[in-house]
Amino acid sequence: MSTPSPASHDAPAVELPQTFRIQRLAYFAVPMMFVVTVILAGASLVWLGWTLILPVLLGWWIVRIRTVVTEDGLRAVHTFSTREIPWSEIDGLQFPRWSSVRAVLANGTRVRLPAITFADLPRLSAASRGRIPDPYAAAAADDEN
C-alpha cells in the first residue's frame, strides 16, 4: 500500500487528465437555434440562408471549449486557440464578477479557463493534487475549529 501525499488526504484522488466542459444542458440551445434559423432562412433563403450554419457552429463551440487538468498543468482550449500552462507558472485563480474564471500567472497575466465555475473548485483541487486549494474544504476546516 502506498503512502498518500499530503495533498491527497484532503481531496479524493481523481484520474488525470480531468476535463472540464460546458454543462450538457447547453446542447439544448442547438436545436432551438436551428428552429430559429429555419424560420429566418424561410423568410429569404437568398439573404438569410447562411444562418443555417449557426447551429452547427454553436454545437462545435460547445464541444470544443474546455479546460483539461494534467499532471504537468492546465490546458485551456478556447474557440480558436489552445494554451498550455505549467503548474509552476500559476500563481492563483481569479473569479471576476459576471466573467469566466482566470488563471493568474506568475508574470501577472491572466488566462481564461473555459467551462470552470466556482462550483468546480473541489474537483479542480483534487485534480491539481492540492496545487489549487479548495475553498469549501478550507471553510469546513475553519468551522470545525
Secondary structure, 3 states (H helix, E strand, C coil): CCCCCCCCCCCCCCCCCEEEECCHHHHHHHHHHHHHHHHHHHHCHHHHHHHHHHHHHHHHHHHHCEEEECCCEEEEECCCCEEEEEHHHEEEEECCCCCCCEEEECCCCEEECCCCCHHHHHHHHHHCCCCCCCHHHHHHHHHHC
